[in-house]
Amino acid sequence: MSHKVHPKAFRLKETSDWGSRWFDEKQPSRYLEEDFKIRTFLTDKFQEAGIEKVEIERSPNRVSILIHSSRPGLIIGRGGQQIDELKDLFQKKILKRQLDEKQALKIEIKSIRNPWISATLVAQWIAQRIEKRMPFRKIMKQAISMVMGYKEAKGIRIQISGRLNGASISRTEWRQKGQLPRQTIRADIDYGFEEANCTYGKIGVKVWIYKGETFA
């Protein structure tokens, strides 16, 4: 009997890396909870900023947060004012503790040059249009056309599940174009998931984008 495996977990250290990098023997659950709250807070507060992922790295003297965004200006603010506000919010509401004197909280923003080859951002784009009640088949067709217009993309698969168009029975529909070798470990496959909150329930959106093979 087959089991579903997360595409990124299947290829860890081959084509992708850990989203959180730290080690703690005494209280690992505390750091796990903090990482989850940081990511949830950022994605909820900056929904229009196109946040692809948030990398968190901890060392004895620093806590580093790297935010990958397609619209970094919405996070940085004028003169970097919002970065300082974020640091205060993280310490008061999320970390709920003062960092040691030797520790420093560092927040960096990395701009995404091409949002259309990011599976997470494409899934967000689709979910936003589903929430606006646009025809889901038309949305899928537009997304595939935009992604496959770039030479970096070798293939794409989009899957939408739920009460599509408000139907009484939920179902799943998908579209695929190009190559998508999901069982090849060295295949660079980006995966993204997003939920569209509609009046008749949630619609799940999954996107796979194949960018070729990587060789060590």
MOMO-V871658 format. One record per residue. N is the residue number from 1. BURIAL is 1 if it has 16 or more other ideal C-beta (glycine too) atoms within 10 Angstrom, else 0. Layout:
# MOMO-V871658
((N & BURIAL) (N & BURIAL))
This chain:
# MOMO-V871658
((1 & 0) (2 & 0) (3 & 0) (4 & 0) (5 & 0) (6 & 0) (7 & 1) (8 & 1) (9 & 0) (10 & 1) (11 & 1) (12 & 0) (13 & 0) (14 & 0) (15 & 1) (16 & 1) (17 & 0) (18 & 0) (19 & 0) (20 & 1) (21 & 0) (22 & 0) (23 & 0) (24 & 0) (25 & 0) (26 & 0) (27 & 0) (28 & 0) (29 & 0) (30 & 0) (31 & 1) (32 & 0) (33 & 0) (34 & 1) (35 & 1) (36 & 0) (37 & 0) (38 & 1) (39 & 1) (40 & 0) (41 & 1) (42 & 1) (43 & 0) (44 & 0) (45 & 0) (46 & 1) (47 & 0) (48 & 0) (49 & 1) (50 & 1) (51 & 1) (52 & 1) (53 & 1) (54 & 1) (55 & 1) (56 & 1) (57 & 0) (58 & 1) (59 & 0) (60 & 0) (61 & 0) (62 & 0) (63 & 1) (64 & 1) (65 & 1) (66 & 0) (67 & 1) (68 & 1) (69 & 1) (70 & 1) (71 & 1) (72 & 1) (73 & 0) (74 & 1) (75 & 1) (76 & 1) (77 & 0) (78 & 0) (79 & 0) (80 & 0) (81 & 0) (82 & 1) (83 & 1) (84 & 0) (85 & 0) (86 & 1) (87 & 1) (88 & 0) (89 & 0) (90 & 1) (91 & 0) (92 & 0) (93 & 0) (94 & 1) (95 & 1) (96 & 0) (97 & 0) (98 & 0) (99 & 0) (100 & 0) (101 & 0) (102 & 0) (103 & 0) (104 & 0) (105 & 0) (106 & 0) (107 & 1) (108 & 0) (109 & 1) (110 & 0) (111 & 0) (112 & 1) (113 & 0) (114 & 0) (115 & 1) (116 & 1) (117 & 1) (118 & 1) (119 & 1) (120 & 1) (121 & 1) (122 & 1) (123 & 1) (124 & 1) (125 & 1) (126 & 1) (127 & 1) (128 & 1) (129 & 1) (130 & 1) (131 & 0) (132 & 0) (133 & 0) (134 & 0) (135 & 0) (136 & 1) (137 & 0) (138 & 0) (139 & 1) (140 & 1) (141 & 0) (142 & 0) (143 & 1) (144 & 1) (145 & 0) (146 & 1) (147 & 1) (148 & 1) (149 & 0) (150 & 0) (151 & 0) (152 & 0) (153 & 1) (154 & 1) (155 & 1) (156 & 1) (157 & 1) (158 & 1) (159 & 1) (160 & 1) (161 & 0) (162 & 1) (163 & 0) (164 & 1) (165 & 0) (166 & 0) (167 & 0) (168 & 0) (169 & 0) (170 & 0) (171 & 0) (172 & 0) (173 & 0) (174 & 0) (175 & 0) (176 & 0) (177 & 0) (178 & 0) (179 & 0) (180 & 1) (181 & 0) (182 & 0) (183 & 0) (184 & 0) (185 & 0) (186 & 0) (187 & 1) (188 & 1) (189 & 1) (190 & 1) (191 & 1) (192 & 1) (193 & 0) (194 & 1) (195 & 0) (196 & 1) (197 & 0) (198 & 1) (199 & 0) (200 & 0) (201 & 0) (202 & 0) (203 & 1) (204 & 1) (205 & 1) (206 & 1) (207 & 1) (208 & 1) (209 & 1) (210 & 1) (211 & 1) (212 & 1) (213 & 0) (214 & 0) (215 & 0) (216 & 0))
